[in-house]
Amino acid sequence: MRWWRTAARTVAPAGAGLALLLSGGVARGAGVPTIYDNYQNFPIGSRAAGMGGAYTALSCDEAALQYNPAALACAEQSRLELAANAYIIQALYIPDALGPGEDADALTYHSVPSIVGGVRLFLDGDPQTHDGRLAFGLSVAVPHSLALKGDPANPDKPNYFSFSVRDDITTADVGLGYKIGRYVALGLSLGAVVRTAEGRTSFLLATDQAISWPDLHCGNGQDGAPCWPYLSALNEWEELAVGARAKLGLRVTPTPELSFGLAVTSPTLDVYGTAEAASNTSIATVWAYPEGSQQFWPVFFSVPRRLSGASNVGFPLRVALGGAYSTASFTVSLDLSANYYVQPVYVAYDLEEQQIQGIPPLTKQDLRASELVLTRDFQPNANLGVEFAVAEMVAIDVGAFTDISAVSELDVQEQDQDRIHMFGGSVALGLLGKQTRGWFGASFEIGMADVKVATGDYNFETFLEQGLGIPFDGWATATRWTLAGVIGSNYSFLPEPKAEPPADKPPAKPAPAGAQK
């Protein structure tokens, strides 16, 4: 709901007349919604996705760099993996978002690669215990992707509103896993995190009815004369941020069936980031005159603003603990994790205005109001996965996971941000060959929460009556959901079978006497 509320506040009165001022609406709208609201809108990987992301104690494949780098050391062979989200359908629905009958409905279909990577065994270690095994891993992943595209609130009315937002995270990691003794493996990985975000916000309030506004009349100066006022606002923003991070992993296997994993991910170290915001706003094109005057003139305002600043990748300290139990017929895995934001997320800050001729500059206070700094809370989550062997080379994975919102109470109260906890599940079919494996599955998550909505009509008259704004003092239930399809495969480089030396042939027996003519 934040983009509707902030868009409605993008224009504000200034002085005795009508003027437009870019306030915090653009910057706040730039981060709404964001990948910082929830941690995992779809689990990534092939087998890992089918098990609901419960992979910290398993991950003996290319997904180890995503879940636990120590698990690189339990990969049986060098291997490659490619997994893709064949489709992602994301939706948001808020009834009466802009007033009675003015629902907000956003639905977007897109697809992204999930993870591509490889494992290379440098040292195989002891043939029995694998002590001294050393493995190198490389992966590129898209662990977060958010895309929403809104439709007009009510296509049958001229008060058009639309928005579009795309927010993605791309990661690249390299790491090593080393087996110490029979039971313990350690891992370390270093990686880069790139966040790209962009959005569009456009709304139009129009009327073909007469309006009455202090010191402003329409038409020939008589109340009730027809006029065609309108308000049009277009907000655009772009963000790019690059950061670095490190992961430490530990994997313990006290028995062949039982394994435990621990992974700690450092907060991102910000390397580079930019934030750009733009707004072009108009108020009216009506013939009007001031009270007591007989002179008419067209009243219309168009105020463009351009802001540029910096942006950060503010991902938190993360700790994940997992346990798994595996047999020939089934595997069960459980992860418990927590994200802790050690500092606020500076999505847009240090903004400066690009001066436009004829447009009064913003004050320092206005620029500070346009900055977006997110305050995020402690964020616990749980993942559970089960795998059943239904045939010699066929497995079925099912999983369940939580996606708790990290939006803090401070941002709920001060920045009108919405906190929606998500809960999901996954299922996948695995076809397991000796050298190649394929996975086909899907994940789904959904969440609902009470959010603020407008109580008055979404029209020009209400907008003027509220001092160029719309009151959001009602409540409705917002629904968000994500459906993602997963296709993944991996290929193992099996060692070439050793050619056996030919056995010595026994000496030929002499032919029996009389056999020759």
Helices and strands as residue ranges (DSSP letters): H 2-8, H 25-30, H 47-50, H 64-67, G 69-74, E 78-94, E 104-123, E 134-149, E 161-180, E 184-206, E 217-218, E 230-252, E 258-265, E 269-282, E 286-289, E 297-299, E 302-310, E 317-326, E 330-340, E 345-353, H 364-370, E 372-374, E 379-391, E 394-403, H 409-414, E 422-432, E 436-453, H 460-465, E 474-493
